[in-house]
Amino acid sequence: MSATTRTTTTTKGLGVSLGATLSTITALRICLAFTKDVSTYLQYEQLLSSPLTSYTRLQEGLFLFNHDVDPYSGGLFYHSPLYLSIFSTIIPNSRFIASLLWTFADALGAWALVQIWRARQGVSSPTSRDSLVAVSYLLNPYTLLPSLALSTSSLENTLTLLAIMLASQRLHSPSLLALALLITLNPSSILLLAPVLLLLAHPTGPKSNLASPSTGSVLTTPLLKKTVLPLFAEFFAYIAVLVGASALTSGGWSWVGQNVFAGVLLPDLTPNTGLWWYFFTEMFDHFRPFFLMVFTMHLLIYIAPICVKFQHDPLFATLLLQGILGTFKAYPTLADPGLFIAMVSVFPEIYSHLRHPIVTTLLHIHAALLLPLFNHLWLAHGAGNANFFYASTLVFACANGAGVLDCLWAGLRVGIEKLSTGEKASEDVEEEWTVVQE
Amino acid sequence: MESPPTKQTTAQATLVPPPPPPARENPVKRFLGRLKASPATKIRRRKAMNAKIHKNLGWLKLLLFIVGYVWMLVIPYPDLGRKTYSDENALQPAQVHTSYNWGDVRKADKYLEGLESLVAANATSERIATHLSDEFAKLGLLTATQAYNLSTTNDLSSGVNTYAILRSPRISGAEAILVGASWLSRTGEGDGTLNLRGVSTVLSIASFLRRSSHWAKDIIFVVSDGYMDGMQAFLTTYHGQTQSNIQAQPLRHSSGVIWTAMAIDYPAHSFSHLGVFHEALNGRLPNADLLHSFQLISRYAGGVPVIMYDHLDWREHPALRKQFDWVTPKWLPRSIRDRKELKTFAYHARNVWRHWGYQARGKASGIHGLMRQYRIDAFTMFALPAVGPHGFHAIGKTIESTLRTMNNLLERLHASVFFYTLTAPDRFIKIGNYLPSAVIVSVAMMFTGLGFWVDAGWERILVPGGKALAIGGKALAIGETAFRGEDRWKQRSRPVLAVLMIMALTHALGGALYTLCTTAVFLQNIPILLPLISLLIFGVPIILSSFIAPSASSQISKTLQALNLSFASTIISITTVLNFSLAALLCALLGLPLALGSSAAPTRSSPSSSGYPLKYPVYTLYALLGYGFLTLGLLYSPNLVVQAIQGGVRDWEAFGVWFVPLFCGVYVPLVVQAGVVVLLA
């Protein structure tokens, strides 16, 4: 079902200008948000908001905060203090404003994604693919639904896209600031730090270098020392400032354990689309620290190999790490894999090399139907149990994993393709065939 | 090493190069070489394996289809199931001494007299409800009536429910048990037979329970008006839900969370067996522990044998043999027909068939079925009309003992299974023994779809011997010896976007069908409008498909069939868990028919043959399978079709049964897509 919706709009978006697409969809979204109060139905859905991103929990925290109770003293609130400060000062806290804010955040995210696409193509004028790229983010059910549920993961997605966009446009300081803000709000996004730094340091920036893997290697000592280190220092300074601001806002450090380490210590076992919660409900308590370490290390272990292998194309490394975040992070919502899927639209050069796109799509359709059904069967209907929902999250993980693996493979394959046709064109057909296959 | 002519995946559309001639090596070297093969050899081996799988895919699919369908047919086979058992230790079924006695029977008779005189006086619902409420009030129970209106597109029903609450003498009634009886019996799915004895039983049980003090849960007595409508109004109000087409008075008294419930249906003077009805809305079932407990209680505490539905076991009632002739037809030799296993199979098959009839359509088999959506485990005990030997005394004792068992619960029923198929009152099939059948069929469909997907990505071109071939604007001189007169495979892109558009269009057509079906105009003029609408659905794909260029159509057809099968397979495999009977029905209707789709079409090896003569007959067959059968049914039995459609729409609007939306929005579009596949082939 999701696939059909996506494509009808895709074809519609093909010839339409970006501005028209963005404004139409945004207008529709605003209508949707107000004609029927969708967010009231969706805000409790476990697939759409995790304890770290739930709107209702944010409201609870704001209430406590406004009544001079430390919201971090209970085991309910895990949002960053920056959310508290923003929603209690600059942005009035009302459902109406929130619906508008989330809609515009989505539009901004889609716009940023289009800018990333243009930067990758090296053009600044509109391209024919703009609307398609925007639609892949705006009408992607995985990103649309969490946004309708007012999950803060949508805001974090927008920040992610903004950080990548600014990095693609070589705006060092704004990009690092956006990234620092993102990581303060959602510490597990630390995975994206390395590829974004590489993106800033890379000589050709976001341009597609997948086809020429031997060029543009940035992981040389002088470059790392001269460019990456200062960038990291700047990033660290921003983080320090934001942490200071958080401490000032919340008037203490109690948020550190509840917010910064929530993704590591897993204090709340509310089910979500990820793979952590079930393991840790089943586990003996004395094994908990060990497995928390293993799960965290597992998440971090991907950074180095992907950044090394794709040092010639850091934007692609960012895509893959986002895919891994969506699959393996501690408190994912549908928005995380959704961002990965939307970002794939920026890399059309890998499409023809995907090995099993239909299998991945079918897995996603299965998972997208099973997740809400089994969640309902367990928690509303009462006939199923946690194992049902866990099984569906496994299907979802398979779907996400298949997507990431296929992209990884296709990204490597593009390089070999060009290598063989470019350098071995003179050799006989048999040779070419063999190499192409590998 | 021979490499079969496989489909290669080179990026640039190219040709199959012949494998190099196998070098003559000594066996040891060859063996070692196998272990440490060069990448090229590995690739060739992988290709050979893929080619083998692709070549034998047809057999694999056939095998899966056969296994799946045969498995479905043997579900009633006795050895697939097992005896029911009690998983929840707290239940302690039939472990108490019952004290419902002849004095209570006398009271029940008195209540019955009162009700009969009201019916004889043609009293209104309100009058009856007031009378019932007065009777409850005389017992000292909290009681009230509730008037309701339930309006659907084509129908308006109203009535007055009566309910009473016996407050738990021991605990603060955080939980409750519901004992209900509908005014109309479930005989003939609510054909108007009155459930007077059922209502009298509820009253006499209320007066009996008033005397005892061991109840740990509130007991709610509900006499709902109508067949299902009253109970739906009561339950939605009780759970604080608003259903836009129900106007019901608020409840004056309320109680705790209802965990379990039983509905009493006792339509005739006496009964011989108690029948269990357990299907809830949308194919849901109550916890199996409850049914097992009731079966034991009825047998040992009440002394009444239990049956499934109103099906007597023909092994004990040989006169009923006729009813089973469709399972064990008369022409079978006596030696086979009278085998014990086959007799049991026939008995089980009849029960399973009845069960599938309720579950696949999502219908509830009684008022108990409305409760599952609120997590209430419930069933209906149906007193099978007979000249004897049982009456109020037996049913009263059974109810008392069942209430004691329900009262024992410390938490909701959760231990035993919610997914099962009862084949007999004391036998059931576990999910693992019936679910794979539908999943296997859906896997076969998925394989078929993926096979078509692969096919759609490749084009076969005949290469005349020794000619240069121009592909992708690049001329490659091909060695003559290698390629003489063979066909080649060329990769081509699949028109996925166009196909998804077609699929979206068919689903939009289904949506339009649904919108039409739920209008009052349609529901009142079904015999005229149904053929018109069917004609429309028949015509639209023909007209639209004529706009597709013939050069692209076969390609679109293949891809459409691939996605159609994959989507249908997904729907089936997901439905299996929620509603197995519906999945089995979809397997039967969609499985082979969609997979066979274009197999009657000319193969690609003879593209020259113009047209496809069977195109329109096959398309018509699909139309019949999808929606035409309703129009055809109008010719034979207009009333049946009209009632089926009106009933289906009413079930959706009043109780939220998903069957009609699913039929319009998923089933019809899927079959229409298969028709389009044929049109474009």
Interface residues (C-beta under 8 A of the other chain):
Chain A: A3 T4 T5 T7 T8 T10 T11 S352 H353 I358 V359 L362 I365 H366 L369 L370 L373 F374 L377 H381 G382 A383 G384 N385 F388 E417 T421 V429 E430 W433 T434 V436 Q437 E438
Chain B: Q8 T9 T10 A11 Q12 T14 L15 P17 P20 P39 A40 I43 R284 L285 R372 Q373 R375 R412 H414 F418 F419 M446 L450 W453 L476 V496 L497 L500 M501 M503 A504 H507 A562 S566 F567 T570 S573 I574 V577 L578
